[in-house]
Amino acid sequence: MKKVVFNDMQLDEVQGLSASLSIQQIADYFGISKTTFYEVAKRQPELLERYQQGRARRIGEYAALVHQYILEGDKDMLKFYLRTQAGWNEKNEPQDTQELPPINIILST
C-alpha cells in the first residue's frame, strides 16, 4: 500500500480545518482512516503540530470574543466564563457535606 504523505498545501488545509473538525472528520475529508492519520503524524510530526495550531488559534479567537462580550456587559457570557473557567456555580445553597463519625484505630503488638 502506498504511504500517505501530506504536502505543504494539505498541511495548510489541515490547519484550517482543525479549527472546526475533529481528527476523525479531517481523516474522512482526506479519504483516510483515523489510524492512518496518526501513522502519518508519526512520520510527519508537523501534521499533528498544524492540527494543534489550528485548534489553538480558533480557541484564542473564541476566547477573545467571549472577553469582548463580557466587557460589553453580557452577564450570560460572564456566567458561562465563570462556570467553565473558574468553577463557579449559581447555587446559593452550600454544597452538601456529610461529616463522618470518628474512626478508632487500635494497634496491637
C-alpha positions in Angstrom: 0.0 0.0 0.0 1.2 3.5 -0.9 2.4 5.6 2.0 0.3 8.7 2.6 2.3 12.0 2.8 0.8 15.4 3.3 2.3 18.2 1.2 2.5 21.8 2.4 -0.8 22.7 0.8 -2.5 19.8 2.6 -0.9 20.8 5.9 -2.3 24.3 5.4 -5.7 22.7 4.8 -5.4 20.6 8.0 -4.6 23.7 10.0 -7.6 25.5 8.6 -10.0 22.6 9.0 -8.8 21.7 12.5 -10.5 24.9 13.8 -13.8 23.2 13.2 -13.3 19.5 12.6 -12.1 16.6 14.7 -9.2 14.4 13.6 -11.7 11.7 12.5 -13.5 14.3 10.4 -10.3 15.5 8.9 -9.2 12.0 8.1 -12.6 11.4 6.4 -12.1 14.7 4.4 -8.8 13.3 3.1 -10.2 9.9 2.5 -8.1 8.1 5.0 -8.8 6.4 8.4 -8.1 7.9 11.7 -5.4 5.3 12.3 -3.7 6.3 9.0 -3.8 9.9 10.1 -1.9 9.0 13.3 0.5 6.8 11.3 1.3 9.8 9.0 1.7 12.0 12.1 4.4 9.7 13.4 6.3 10.1 10.1 5.4 13.8 9.7 5.2 15.4 13.2 4.2 18.7 11.6 0.8 17.2 10.7 -0.2 17.0 14.3 1.5 20.3 15.1 -0.5 22.0 12.4 -3.7 20.4 13.7 -3.0 21.7 17.2 -2.0 25.2 16.0 -5.3 25.5 14.1 -7.3 24.4 17.2 -5.4 26.8 19.4 -5.9 29.7 17.1 -9.6 29.2 17.0 -9.8 28.8 20.7 -7.9 32.0 21.1 -10.3 33.8 18.7 -13.3 32.5 20.6 -11.8 33.5 24.0 -11.2 37.0 22.6 -14.9 37.1 21.5 -16.1 35.9 24.9 -13.9 38.5 26.6 -15.3 41.3 24.4 -18.9 40.3 25.2 -18.1 40.3 28.9 -16.5 43.8 28.6 -19.7 44.9 26.9 -21.7 43.8 29.9 -23.1 40.4 28.7 -23.9 38.8 32.0 -24.8 35.4 30.5 -21.4 35.3 28.8 -19.8 36.2 32.2 -21.6 33.4 33.9 -20.6 31.0 31.2 -17.0 32.0 31.5 -17.0 31.8 35.3 -18.7 28.4 35.2 -16.4 26.9 32.7 -13.1 28.5 33.7 -13.4 29.3 37.4 -15.6 26.5 38.8 -18.3 29.0 39.8 -22.0 27.9 40.1 -25.2 29.8 40.7 -26.4 27.8 43.6 -27.0 29.9 46.7 -27.0 26.9 49.0 -23.8 25.4 50.4 -22.5 22.2 49.0 -23.9 19.2 50.9 -21.2 17.8 53.1 -21.6 14.9 55.4 -19.5 14.5 58.5 -18.2 11.1 59.0 -18.1 9.5 62.5 -14.7 9.3 64.2 -12.6 6.2 63.5 -10.9 4.4 66.3 -7.6 2.7 65.4 -6.3 0.1 67.8 -2.8 -1.1 67.3 -1.9 -4.4 68.8 1.6 -5.7 69.3 
